[in-house]
Structures are given as structure tokens and as C-alpha cells.
Amino acid sequence: MKIIIASDIHGSAKWCGELLNAFCREHADMLLLCGDILYHGPRNPLPDEYAPMKVAEMLGSVKEKIICVRGNCDSEVDQMVLPFPITPDYAVVHANGKRIYISHGHREAPPLAQGDVYITGHTHVPLNVMQDGYYHLNPGSVSLPKENSAHGYILFCGDNFKPEALDGGTFYFKTFDGNYYDKLEI
């Protein structure tokens, strides 16, 4: 199983296009979005090619493969134009024996068990740490990276792509040119 995990598109058609190109290039099975899909937010600059309706249309091409959680910039109006549902604050995906929680990150973490993976967005800064027995990851931002980080995403490759892994997989932190700069093997 291959999953692309991304956050904070903020209505950028340019960077949404880059994300969808990566989705196709990686032959991903699923796209997990950690919120802030259409609106740029009052504290952010306008991203490249700001076109929220175009972003909604573009994401419609893979709508059956998307699981998305609400970010602090997502609203009920956004849900009316997006062709896939936005879940309230958290979603859980089970992949290769691991529970992967996704959230935007502007709320408190749910109760997490030893070895769980908790993926958030919101800060626009990549993160790969172990804390309190669980893994906390952040793909950074698709369109508005901060703290000199790159536009990017996380690619999760499950054990059917890595036969020697019995229970787990690898999270690769990648830029849109396809290069990875960090990874976590679980």
C-alpha cells in the first residue's frame, strides 16, 4: 500500500497540481489530507495561483481515494464545493498493523497508544519525532512552507512494497521533485 499524506494546500492550484502529479508518479493508493484545503487564511499570504474552486475541481479527479480532516481554515462552505467529505477533527487509517491518526493539529491530540502514528499539519513545518511513545509526523505545507522548509508531502510505503517488513512500513518525507530528505521506518 502506498499513501500520500499532505497538508495545507490553501487554495493553490499550482501546488495542488504538483501534489496530484506526485500522487500519480508514486502510484499511490490513497491521499490523506490534513486540512486547510481551499482558503489561504487571514495570517497567510496568497499562495501561488490562488484558485480555490480550481483546487476543488482538481481534487475531484481522485475524490474516491481521499480521506480529509478539517483544518482551522476549512469551513462548511468549503464542504459544499469539495467533491469529498471533510471529517471533523480526526480520522484513523489502519495500515500494515499500525494505527495512523490524522488531524490538522490545531486541537489537542487524541488518546494515542504506544507505537501509534499521529500526523498533523497546521504549522507548515515538517516534523518527525517520537513523543510519549507515539510517532508525531508533519508533512509541512504543500503551498506555504515555513521556516525554510520545502514544498512537500509524506509517502508511506507499506510492507507489500518492502517484503522484509513484517509489520509496518516506511514514511518518506519528500519534495515535489521526488527526492526524500527524511524517513521513519516503523
C-alpha positions as CSV (number, residue, x, y, z in Angstrom):
1,M,0.0,0.0,0.0
2,K,1.2,3.5,-0.8
3,I,-0.3,6.5,0.8
4,I,0.5,10.2,0.1
5,I,0.0,12.4,3.2
6,A,-0.2,16.2,2.6
7,S,-1.5,19.3,4.3
8,D,-2.1,23.0,3.9
9,I,-2.9,23.4,0.1
10,H,-4.6,26.7,1.0
11,G,-6.3,27.1,-2.4
12,S,-3.1,27.0,-4.5
13,A,-3.9,25.5,-8.0
14,K,-0.1,25.4,-8.8
15,W,0.9,23.3,-5.7
16,C,-2.3,21.2,-5.9
17,G,-1.2,20.3,-9.4
18,E,2.3,19.3,-8.0
19,L,0.6,17.2,-5.4
20,L,-1.6,15.4,-7.9
21,N,1.5,14.8,-10.2
22,A,3.3,13.3,-7.2
23,F,0.2,11.1,-6.4
24,C,0.3,9.7,-10.0
25,R,4.1,9.4,-10.1
26,E,4.2,7.5,-6.8
27,H,1.3,5.2,-7.9
28,A,-0.4,5.9,-4.6
29,D,-3.5,4.1,-3.4
30,M,-4.7,6.8,-1.1
31,L,-4.4,10.5,-0.4
32,L,-4.7,11.7,3.3
33,L,-5.2,15.4,3.6
34,C,-4.6,17.1,7.0
35,G,-6.8,20.1,6.3
36,D,-6.6,23.7,5.1
37,I,-7.6,22.8,1.6
38,L,-9.2,25.9,-0.1
39,Y,-8.9,29.1,2.0
40,H,-5.5,30.8,2.5
41,G,-6.3,32.1,6.0
42,P,-6.0,35.6,7.3
43,R,-2.4,35.2,8.5
44,N,-1.0,33.7,5.3
45,P,-0.1,35.4,2.1
46,L,-1.9,34.4,-1.1
47,P,-0.3,31.3,-2.4
48,D,0.8,30.8,-6.0
49,E,-2.1,30.6,-8.4
50,Y,-4.7,31.0,-5.6
51,A,-7.9,29.5,-7.1
52,P,-9.9,27.6,-4.6
53,M,-12.6,26.4,-7.0
54,K,-10.0,25.1,-9.4
55,V,-8.4,23.2,-6.5
56,A,-11.8,21.6,-5.6
57,E,-12.1,20.6,-9.2
58,M,-8.6,19.2,-9.4
59,L,-9.0,17.1,-6.3
60,G,-12.3,15.8,-7.7
61,S,-10.1,13.7,-10.1
62,V,-9.1,11.4,-7.1
63,K,-12.0,12.0,-4.8
64,E,-12.7,8.3,-4.1
65,K,-9.1,8.0,-2.8
66,I,-9.1,10.9,-0.4
67,I,-9.6,11.0,3.3
68,C,-9.5,14.5,4.6
69,V,-9.8,16.2,8.1
70,R,-10.9,19.7,8.7
71,G,-8.3,22.4,9.3
72,N,-8.7,25.7,11.1
73,C,-9.2,27.4,7.7
74,D,-11.8,24.9,6.4
75,S,-15.5,25.9,6.7
76,E,-18.9,24.5,5.9
77,V,-18.9,26.5,2.7
78,D,-15.8,24.6,1.6
79,Q,-17.5,21.3,2.2
80,M,-20.3,22.4,-0.2
81,V,-17.8,22.8,-3.1
82,L,-15.4,19.9,-2.4
83,P,-16.4,16.6,-4.0
84,F,-15.4,14.5,-1.0
85,P,-16.2,14.7,2.7
86,I,-14.1,16.5,5.3
87,T,-14.3,14.7,8.6
88,P,-14.5,16.8,11.8
89,D,-11.2,16.8,13.6
90,Y,-9.6,13.3,13.3
91,A,-9.5,10.3,11.1
92,V,-7.9,6.9,11.7
93,V,-6.4,4.7,9.0
94,H,-5.2,1.2,9.7
95,A,-2.2,0.2,7.5
96,N,0.1,-2.7,7.9
97,G,-0.8,-3.2,11.6
98,K,-0.4,0.4,12.6
99,R,-3.0,3.0,13.6
100,I,-2.4,6.2,11.7
101,Y,-4.3,9.2,13.1
102,I,-4.6,12.3,11.0
103,S,-5.6,15.7,12.3
104,H,-4.9,19.2,11.3
105,G,-3.0,19.8,14.6
106,H,-4.8,22.9,15.9
107,R,-6.6,20.8,18.5
108,E,-5.3,18.5,21.3
109,A,-4.1,15.1,20.3
110,P,-6.5,12.2,20.7
111,P,-5.6,9.4,23.2
112,L,-2.7,7.6,21.5
113,A,-1.3,4.2,22.2
114,Q,2.3,3.1,22.2
115,G,3.5,2.9,18.6
116,D,0.7,4.8,17.0
117,V,1.4,7.3,14.3
118,Y,-0.1,10.8,14.7
119,I,0.1,13.0,11.6
120,T,-0.7,16.7,11.7
121,G,-0.4,19.8,9.5
122,H,-1.1,23.3,10.6
123,T,2.5,24.5,11.4
124,H,3.7,24.3,7.8
125,V,6.9,22.8,9.1
126,P,7.9,19.1,8.7
127,L,8.2,17.1,11.8
128,N,9.4,13.6,12.6
129,V,9.7,12.9,16.3
130,M,8.9,10.2,18.8
131,Q,7.0,11.6,21.8
132,D,5.3,9.9,24.7
133,G,5.6,6.5,22.9
134,Y,4.0,7.5,19.6
135,Y,5.3,8.9,16.4
136,H,4.4,12.5,15.6
137,L,4.8,13.5,11.9
138,N,4.0,16.6,9.9
139,P,4.4,16.7,6.1
140,G,4.9,20.5,6.2
141,S,2.9,22.5,3.7
142,V,2.0,21.8,0.1
143,S,1.8,25.5,-0.8
144,L,3.1,27.8,2.0
145,P,6.1,26.1,3.8
146,K,7.6,27.9,6.7
147,E,11.0,28.0,8.5
148,N,12.9,27.5,5.2
149,S,11.3,24.1,4.6
150,A,10.4,22.8,1.2
151,H,7.0,22.4,-0.5
152,G,6.4,18.7,0.1
153,Y,4.5,15.6,1.4
154,I,5.0,12.3,3.1
155,L,4.9,9.0,1.2
156,F,4.0,5.9,3.3
157,C,5.1,2.6,1.7
158,G,3.6,-0.4,3.4
159,D,5.1,-3.9,3.7
160,N,3.8,-5.1,0.4
161,F,6.4,-2.8,-1.2
162,K,9.0,-3.8,1.4
163,P,8.8,-7.6,1.7
164,E,11.3,-7.8,4.6
165,A,9.0,-5.8,6.9
166,L,6.5,-7.9,8.8
167,D,4.5,-5.2,10.4
168,G,5.0,-1.6,9.5
169,G,6.4,0.4,6.6
170,T,8.4,3.5,5.9
171,F,7.3,7.1,5.9
172,Y,9.4,9.2,3.4
173,F,9.4,13.0,3.6
174,K,9.6,14.2,0.0
175,T,9.8,17.3,-2.0
176,F,7.9,17.7,-5.2
177,D,10.9,16.9,-7.3
178,G,10.6,13.3,-5.9
179,N,13.7,13.4,-3.6
180,Y,13.3,12.4,0.0
181,Y,15.1,14.2,2.8
182,D,14.0,12.3,5.9
183,K,12.3,8.9,6.7
184,L,10.8,6.9,9.5
185,E,10.7,3.1,9.5
186,I,8.2,1.5,11.7
